[in-house]
Structures are given as C-alpha cells and as structure tokens.
Amino acid sequence: MALNNFVKSIRNIMRNDAGINGDAQRIEQIAWMLFLKVYDEKENDWEFNEDGYTSFIPEHCRWRNWAKDNGDGEALTADDLLKFVNDTLFPTLKGLEVTPATPMRSTIVKTTFEDANQYMKDGVLLRQVINIIDQLDLGDYEESHAFGEIYESILKEMQSAGSAGEFYTPRALTDFMAEIIQPKVGEKMADFACGTGGFITSWLKALDKKVQTAEDKEEYAKSVYGIEKKQFPYMLCVTNMLLHDIDSPKVMHDNSLTKDVLNYTDDDKFDVVLMNPPYGGSEKNDIKQHFPSDLSSSETADLFMVLIMYRLAANGRAAVILPDGFLFGTDNAKLTIKEKLLREFNLHTIIRLPGSIFAPYTSIATNILFFNNERAEGAGEGFCTNETWFYRLDMPAGYKHFSKTKPMRAEHCEPIIDWWNNRQEIVDTENNDEKSRRFTAQQLLELDCNFDQCKFPKDEEEILPPAELLADYFKKRKALDHEIDKTLAEIQRILGIEISKEE
C-alpha cells in the first residue's frame, strides 16, 4: 500500500467520527489496532517456527478472525462490528488471565489492553480504518522497514507535553546518546521511564552493528528493559519493540518510583541507563518515602536521578537528559544528589543543549549528564570524579531555533562528537564566554555544586513565531497555575483547613 498516505488516510476517516475528540484519541485508537495487527504478524512467525504454538488470544479475538475483510461481504461492519469490539474484544483481552508463569510475549497482550480505550462510534468508519491497517504487509521486509519510518511519524504526533512533563525526545539525540555510550553485546540497558521506546530502539540500532553470531542475536533480543507508567505510551512502546523483532519485550506497565531504592540488589542493576526522565512533575509523599530522606524530593527528575544511581551496576554507564533547574538548583535534595554524583560516581561530561530542542512544545533548556559507576583515575580523596567537562552545543548555522518543521537532525550532533574525541577548553576571555571548560570535583564542590557552567550567551534568547509564542505562553501559564494550586493545597493540608469548591 502507499505508506506515505497511511496516516493521512486514517486521519481523514476519523475526523468524521463523533467519538474521536482530538489527536490524542485518534492516535490512541490507531495504537491498539496497530498492536493487534503487528502481534498477528508475529504470531505467523511463531506458528511457522514453533511446533504446537497456541495463541494466548482466544481464536475469535485474533486479528485474522475478526478484522480481515476478504471482500465476500461477510466481514463485520457497522453496528455488528462496534458491538463485537465493545462487548467482546475489549472485555476478553482486558480479562485475560496472567500468572507469573505466563510468557512475556503473552503477558503484553493483557497489559497493553488493561487501560486501552475504544473511542469510535461509527462502525462503518471503524471498518474503513481497520481495512487500511490490515493492508500493511509487515511480512514483507521492505514494507515492514518502510512502515518503521511511518511509525516514527505516529510517535512524533503525540509529542505534546504531558501533565508530568514528558516529551518526545528527538531521534537524533537518542541515536547520538546510544552511539556515544558504545553498547557491547551482552550488556543490559534500561530506561525507567521509557515512553514510546525511543532510547531502547536507538540502543538496539547501535548494538545491531556489533551483532555477528546467533548467540549475539540472542543477547541483542534480551538486552533491553523498560518501565512506563502511562498506558498509552506503553502500548506504543510494546508495538515498537515487536516491530524491532523483540518478540518478548521486557517492558513493564508500572511506576519505577514505587519501590524502595534501598532494597535493590545487584540483580536489579543494569550496565547502561539511557533516559530522559519526566521533569516538571511532582510526586506525592508516599512516593518520596521510597527514597532516603536526604535524597527525597518532590521533583520527578530528582527522584529518577536517585533511582538511576541505585540501579546502575558497578562500572556501568549512564547518559541522562535533565533540565537546567537540576544544574543550578540549590534545594537540599538537589545539592545532596549532585554531591553524591561527584563523590560516588564519575561524572565526566555535561553537554548543554539549546533551549529549543523540544520546541514548540516546551522551551525548557536541557542537558545531557554522562556518568559512570566507577572511580576515575586521578580522582581526589573522597571523590570518584576526577574532572567534569562542560560543553555547550550552539545552534547550527542558519538556525535561530529548532521547531516542528525544523527539528534537530543527526548532523547537528557532529560538533559534540568532534569535541568528544579531542577535548579541549574553548574560552573567549575577551567576551567572557566559555563554550567548553573542565572543573575538578573539588572545584565544583567549592562552587556549592553549581553545575550551571558554559552557559548560553544572553542574547541567544529565541524569538518564536506568534503562534508558537502564544502556545508557549499558555503552557507556561498552565504549569504556573498547577504549581500555585499545589502550593495552596499543601498550605491547606498543613493548616488542616478544608475549603469547599464553591468558595
């Protein structure tokens, strides 16, 4: 089929359905159907390769038995199709019985549908969408590979900010981080807030270059681990893994922050952590209780940093995207976390990223922290970090800022790679501008753990087009309103005051 028209065709059909309200519902509707289509294609492989294979999905609910239209007029449509999907398919898949002995490739069916929704109200339109999805020939290598690109475009469409500050990380950035971390066959990589699986797929892409034997391929397939709290991105992630030939993806629908970090053992640790934790969100007291009191914070990103430190194996490597607020933050938890990084880990590199990396969805400036769970050669007494390098990635020539139509591309990371392999300080003393500089751990400690070094010049402030500026204003106002409400609620709780909604 014409894959370049795939998303457009489905969008046009769904616009006419009264049950679809906005892009988020449209993409979620596509997501569960794509999962069942992709899963059905994988079952074709499992049936061919395994004697006596039995589907975990009851026969009448397998895609091939209800979704396919053979053109004989017998396919379910209109009210009959809606009734089947609403009253049979969803209740059956949500009610599948899973035990500890259930294989992961079966378990993902139930977890994918646990909180999934069926929004469409027009059975004729639903039949049209199903027919378009069923035309995908994922058994054909070229079409399957091409669809991988289309799937990326579907993921990008859901990159508007979530309530806890999640954003779609540009593929150029996840690929760069996976490449620079240098995957090795046999290593285990984790993302504890994996979203739609961007870092996991970039890791697999980089690791695939190292695969040479059948044993390597087995290691490749079991090298990744992910946890995602929200149902919708979890569903997209699992489908993404199946498309990347991970038949039993070890991706959990769970919240990484709900377990006591002091209880993790070596078996719970990973060689590599790649992630962009949610930030800007706030966690409740019962979540904070899972962390040591001096490291406990309401800020989601802080808690994930602590989690990473407790789950990074000895000699393990991590690359983590964090907001500017972590670098210059001075609250007790942030200072303690940063001191722990210097004293117990080798925090060797911090890359300052342009503020428009996630534009137009947020203007929050971000950074990549690279650190290893090891003692660096030459580290001073009481430190594992010897020196920390800072490097500022400036906007590429011809760009005032990144945007939806001018996103970050792979070549924009090349200056980092060139500098990474030949590190040197870049300081313009005349203009008091530091693009790259190194600090000892002791120097950073004497600066009260202020990691806000090699800043962007003040005059780099971006001028957004009116529509993007307005959208950015509304997002900031919404975030500010949320913070104000949260603060007022905390004050009410402390004072024991109950205020009715009418007031």
C-alpha positions in Angstrom: 0.0 0.0 0.0 1.1 3.6 -0.3 2.6 4.1 3.1 3.1 7.8 2.7 -0.7 8.2 2.7 -1.2 5.8 5.6 -1.5 8.3 8.5 -3.3 10.9 6.3 -5.9 8.4 5.1 -6.7 7.3 8.7 -6.8 10.8 10.0 -9.3 11.8 7.3 -11.6 9.0 8.1 -11.5 9.5 11.9 -12.3 13.2 11.5 -15.8 12.1 10.5 -16.4 10.0 13.7 -18.2 11.7 16.5 -16.3 9.6 19.1 -12.9 10.9 18.2 -12.1 14.2 20.0 -8.7 15.5 19.1 -5.4 14.0 18.1 -4.6 12.2 21.3 -7.8 10.0 21.0 -7.1 9.5 17.3 -3.6 8.2 17.9 -4.7 6.0 20.8 -7.4 4.5 18.6 -4.8 3.7 15.9 -2.4 2.3 18.5 -4.4 -0.6 19.8 -5.4 -1.7 16.3 -1.8 -1.5 15.2 -0.7 -3.5 18.1 -3.2 -6.3 17.3 -2.1 -6.2 13.6 1.6 -6.4 14.4 1.0 -9.1 17.0 -0.9 -11.2 14.5 2.0 -10.9 12.1 4.4 -12.0 14.8 2.1 -15.0 15.5 2.5 -16.0 11.9 6.3 -16.3 12.5 5.8 -18.1 15.8 3.4 -20.6 14.2 5.9 -21.3 11.4 8.9 -21.7 13.7 7.4 -23.5 16.7 5.7 -26.9 16.7 2.3 -26.8 18.6 2.2 -23.0 19.0 -1.0 -21.9 20.7 -2.2 -18.3 20.7 -2.7 -16.6 24.1 -5.6 -14.7 22.4 -8.8 -16.6 22.1 -9.4 -17.6 18.4 -12.5 -15.4 17.9 -10.5 -12.3 19.1 -7.4 -12.9 16.9 -7.0 -10.1 14.3 -7.1 -12.6 11.4 -10.5 -13.9 12.6 -12.5 -10.7 13.0 -10.6 -7.8 11.4 -9.8 -9.2 7.9 -12.1 -8.3 5.0 -11.9 -11.0 2.3 -14.3 -9.0 0.1 -17.0 -11.6 0.3 -19.4 -9.4 2.2 -19.0 -11.4 5.4 -16.7 -9.1 7.3 -18.1 -7.4 10.4 -19.1 -3.8 9.9 -21.4 -1.1 11.2 -23.3 -1.9 14.4 -22.2 -5.6 14.4 -18.5 -4.5 14.3 -19.0 -2.0 17.1 -20.8 -4.5 19.3 -18.1 -7.1 18.8 -15.3 -4.6 19.6 -17.0 -3.0 22.6 -18.7 -6.1 24.1 -16.4 -9.0 23.2 -12.9 -7.9 22.1 -12.1 -5.4 24.8 -13.6 -7.3 27.7 -11.9 -10.5 26.6 -8.4 -9.0 26.2 -8.7 -7.0 29.4 -9.8 -10.1 31.3 -7.0 -12.5 30.1 -5.6 -14.4 33.0 -1.9 -13.8 33.6 0.3 -15.7 36.1 4.0 -15.5 36.9 4.5 -18.4 34.6 2.9 -16.6 31.6 5.5 -15.9 28.9 6.2 -12.2 28.4 5.1 -12.2 24.8 1.7 -13.3 26.0 1.6 -11.1 29.1 2.0 -8.0 26.9 -1.5 -8.6 25.3 -3.2 -8.1 28.6 -1.1 -5.2 29.9 -1.4 -3.4 26.6 -5.2 -3.5 26.8 -5.6 -3.0 30.6 -6.4 0.7 30.2 -6.9 1.0 26.4 -9.9 2.7 25.0 -12.2 2.3 22.0 -13.5 5.7 21.0 -15.1 5.3 17.6 -18.8 5.4 17.4 -19.4 4.7 13.7 -18.9 1.1 12.8 -18.7 1.8 9.0 -15.8 4.2 9.6 -14.2 1.8 12.0 -14.3 -0.9 9.3 -12.6 1.6 6.9 -9.8 2.2 9.3 -9.3 -1.5 10.0 -9.1 -2.2 6.3 -6.3 0.4 5.8 -4.3 -1.1 8.7 -4.8 -4.6 7.5 -3.4 -3.8 4.1 0.1 -3.4 5.8 2.3 -6.3 4.7 4.6 -6.5 7.7 5.9 -9.8 6.5 7.5 -8.1 3.5 10.9 -6.8 4.6 10.9 -3.6 2.5 7.3 -2.6 3.5 8.0 -3.5 7.1 11.1 -1.4 7.1 9.3 1.5 5.5 6.5 1.2 8.0 9.0 1.7 10.7 9.5 5.2 9.4 5.8 5.8 9.3 5.5 4.5 12.9 8.1 7.1 13.9 5.8 9.8 12.4 2.9 8.5 14.5 5.1 8.7 17.7 6.1 12.2 16.8 2.5 13.3 16.6 2.0 12.5 20.3 4.9 14.7 21.4 2.9 17.4 23.0 3.7 17.9 26.7 2.1 15.6 29.2 1.0 16.6 32.7 4.2 15.2 34.2 6.5 16.9 31.7 7.1 14.1 29.2 8.3 15.0 25.7 9.2 13.1 22.6 13.0 13.1 22.6 14.3 13.8 19.1 15.6 10.7 17.4 18.8 12.5 16.5 19.5 12.9 20.2 18.6 9.4 21.3 20.7 8.0 18.5 23.7 10.2 19.5 23.5 9.2 23.1 23.2 5.5 22.3 26.2 5.7 19.9 28.4 7.7 22.3 27.7 5.2 25.2 29.2 2.5 22.9 26.9 -0.6 23.5 28.5 -4.0 23.9 27.0 -7.4 23.2 25.9 -9.0 26.5 25.2 -5.7 28.3 21.8 -4.9 29.7 20.3 -1.5 29.1 17.4 0.2 30.9 15.1 3.1 30.6 13.0 3.6 33.8 10.5 5.9 32.1 10.7 4.6 28.6 7.7 6.3 27.0 7.3 5.0 23.4 10.7 3.3 23.5 12.9 5.9 21.7 16.0 5.2 23.7 15.5 1.5 23.6 15.2 1.5 19.8 18.3 3.7 19.5 20.2 1.3 21.7 19.1 -1.6 19.6 20.1 0.3 16.4 23.6 0.9 17.8 24.0 -2.6 19.2 22.9 -4.2 16.0 26.2 -3.1 14.4 28.0 -5.4 16.9 25.9 -8.5 16.3 27.8 -11.2 14.4 26.7 -14.6 15.6 23.4 -16.4 16.5 24.5 -16.1 20.2 25.0 -12.3 19.7 21.5 -12.1 18.3 20.0 -13.8 21.4 21.9 -11.4 23.6 20.6 -8.5 21.4 17.0 -9.6 21.9 17.2 -9.7 25.7 19.4 -6.7 26.2 16.7 -4.1 26.9 14.5 -3.3 29.8 11.8 -0.6 30.1 9.2 0.6 32.5 6.4 3.0 31.5 3.8 4.3 33.9 1.2 5.6 31.4 -0.9 3.2 29.4 -0.9 4.9 26.1 2.9 5.3 25.6 3.3 1.8 27.0 1.1 0.4 24.2 3.1 2.3 21.6 6.4 1.1 23.1 5.4 -2.6 23.1 4.3 -2.3 19.5 7.6 -0.6 18.7 9.5 -3.5 20.2 7.6 -6.1 18.2 8.4 -4.1 15.0 12.0 -4.3 16.0 11.9 -8.1 16.3 11.9 -8.2 20.1 9.3 -10.9 20.4 9.2 -10.9 24.2 9.9 -7.3 25.1 10.8 -6.8 28.8 8.7 -3.7 29.1 6.6 -3.2 32.2 3.5 -1.2 32.7 4.4 0.2 36.1 5.8 3.2 38.0 9.6 2.9 38.6 9.3 5.1 41.7 7.0 2.9 43.8 9.8 0.6 45.2 12.2 1.3 48.0 15.6 2.1 46.3 17.5 0.6 49.3 16.0 -2.8 48.5 17.6 -3.1 45.1 20.2 -5.8 44.7 22.9 -6.4 42.1 20.3 -8.5 40.2 18.2 -5.3 39.8 21.1 -3.3 38.3 22.0 -2.5 34.7 25.2 -2.0 32.7 23.7 1.0 30.9 21.0 3.5 31.6 19.7 5.8 28.8 16.8 8.0 29.6 15.0 11.4 29.6 13.2 11.3 32.9 9.9 13.2 33.3 10.5 16.6 34.8 8.4 19.4 36.0 6.1 16.9 37.7 5.5 16.5 41.4 5.3 13.2 43.4 3.2 12.5 46.4 4.6 11.8 49.9 4.1 8.1 49.6 6.4 8.0 46.6 9.0 10.1 48.3 9.1 7.7 51.2 10.8 5.1 49.0 14.0 7.3 49.0 16.5 8.2 51.7 15.3 11.3 53.5 18.3 13.4 52.4 17.7 12.5 48.7 14.0 12.7 48.7 12.4 15.4 46.6 9.0 16.4 45.1 10.6 16.9 41.7 10.2 13.9 39.5 13.6 14.3 37.7 15.5 14.4 41.1 13.9 11.1 42.1 14.8 9.4 38.8 18.4 10.5 39.2 18.5 8.8 42.6 16.8 5.7 41.2 19.4 5.6 38.4 22.3 5.8 40.9 20.9 2.9 42.9 20.3 0.8 39.8 23.5 1.4 37.8 25.8 -1.6 38.0 29.4 -1.4 39.0 31.4 0.0 36.1 28.0 0.8 34.4 27.5 3.9 32.2 24.6 6.4 32.1 23.5 9.2 29.8 20.6 11.2 31.2 18.8 14.3 29.9 17.9 16.7 32.7 16.5 20.3 32.8 18.6 23.4 33.7 16.9 23.5 37.0 18.9 20.4 38.2 22.2 22.1 37.3 21.7 25.3 39.3 19.1 24.1 41.8 20.1 24.8 45.4 17.4 23.0 47.5 18.8 20.4 49.9 17.9 17.3 47.8 19.4 18.6 44.6 22.6 19.6 46.4 22.9 16.2 48.0 22.2 14.4 44.8 24.9 16.4 43.0 27.4 15.9 45.7 26.7 12.1 45.6 27.3 12.2 41.9 30.8 13.7 42.4 31.8 11.6 45.4 30.4 8.2 44.4 30.2 8.3 40.6 32.5 9.5 37.8 30.5 12.5 36.4 32.8 13.1 33.5 30.7 15.1 31.0 27.8 17.6 30.9 26.5 18.7 27.5 24.5 21.9 27.4 21.7 21.7 24.8 20.0 24.6 23.0 16.7 25.6 24.7 14.6 24.8 21.7 15.4 21.1 21.4 11.8 20.3 22.4 10.3 23.3 20.7 7.5 24.2 20.1 6.2 22.0 22.9 8.4 23.5 25.6 11.2 26.0 25.9 12.8 24.3 28.9 16.5 24.1 28.4 18.1 20.7 28.9 21.4 19.0 29.3 22.9 15.5 29.0 24.8 14.2 32.0 27.2 11.4 31.3 28.5 9.4 34.4 29.9 6.0 35.2 29.7 3.9 38.3 33.4 3.8 38.8 36.3 5.7 40.4 38.1 7.8 37.8 41.9 7.6 37.6 43.3 10.6 39.5 40.2 11.3 41.5 41.0 13.1 44.7 40.4 11.9 48.2 36.7 11.4 48.9 35.7 11.6 45.2 35.1 9.2 42.3 35.1 12.1 39.8 38.4 13.4 38.7 37.3 16.2 36.4 34.0 17.1 34.8 33.9 18.6 31.3 31.2 21.0 30.2 30.5 21.6 26.5 27.9 23.9 25.0 26.2 22.8 21.8 25.3 26.0 20.0 22.6 26.3 17.4 23.7 25.2 13.9 24.4 27.8 11.3 21.3 29.2 9.7 19.0 28.2 12.7 17.6 30.7 15.2 15.8 27.8 16.9 14.6 24.3 16.3 10.9 23.8 15.6 8.4 21.2 14.5 9.2 21.9 10.8 13.0 22.3 11.5 13.8 19.7 14.1 17.2 18.6 15.4 19.0 16.3 12.9 21.8 13.8 13.3 24.4 16.1 11.8 23.6 18.7 14.4 25.3 16.4 17.0 28.6 16.2 15.0 30.2 19.1 16.8 29.8 17.2 20.1 31.4 14.1 18.6 34.3 16.1 17.2 34.9 17.7 20.5 34.3 14.5 22.5 37.2 12.7 20.8 39.6 15.7 21.2 38.6 17.5 24.3 39.9 21.0 24.9 38.8 24.1 26.7 37.2 26.8 24.5 37.2 30.1 26.3 36.7 33.6 24.8 38.2 35.7 27.6 37.6 38.9 25.8 33.8 38.4 25.8 33.8 36.3 29.0 32.3 33.4 27.1 33.1 29.8 27.9 32.0 27.2 25.4 33.9 24.3 26.9 35.7 24.0 30.3 36.7 21.4 32.8 36.4 21.5 36.5 37.8 19.2 39.2 35.3 17.7 41.6 36.7 19.8 44.4 36.2 23.0 42.3 32.5 22.1 41.7 32.0 21.3 45.4 33.5 24.7 46.2 31.0 26.3 43.8 28.3 24.7 46.0 27.6 22.1 43.3 26.6 24.8 40.8 26.7 22.8 37.5 25.4 25.8 35.6 28.7 26.3 33.6 29.4 27.2 30.0 26.1 29.0 29.7 24.5 30.2 26.5 25.0 33.9 25.8 22.1 36.0 27.0 21.5 37.4 23.5 20.7 34.0 22.2 17.2 34.2 23.5 14.9 32.9 20.8 12.1 34.8 19.1 9.3 32.4 18.4 6.6 33.0 15.7 3.4 34.4 17.1 1.5 31.1 17.1 4.3 29.3 18.9 4.9 32.2 21.3 1.2 32.1 22.3 1.2 28.3 22.6 4.3 28.5 24.8 2.7 31.2 27.0 -0.4 29.1 27.6 1.7 26.1 28.5 3.8 28.2 31.0 0.7 29.7 32.4 -0.9 26.2 32.9 2.3 25.0 34.6 2.4 28.0 36.9 -1.3 27.6 37.8 -0.6 23.9 38.6 2.3 25.0 40.9 0.2 27.6 42.6 -2.7 25.1 43.2 -0.2 22.6 44.5 1.3 25.1 46.9 -2.1 26.2 48.2 -3.2 22.7 48.7 -0.1 21.9 50.7 -0.7 25.0 52.9 -4.3 23.9 53.4 -3.1 20.4 54.4 -0.6 21.8 56.9 -3.2 24.1 58.4 -5.9 21.5 58.4 -8.2 23.8 56.5 -10.9 22.4 54.3 -12.3 24.8 51.6 -15.3 23.8 49.6 -15.2 24.1 45.8 -17.9 26.7 45.9 -15.5 29.0 47.8 
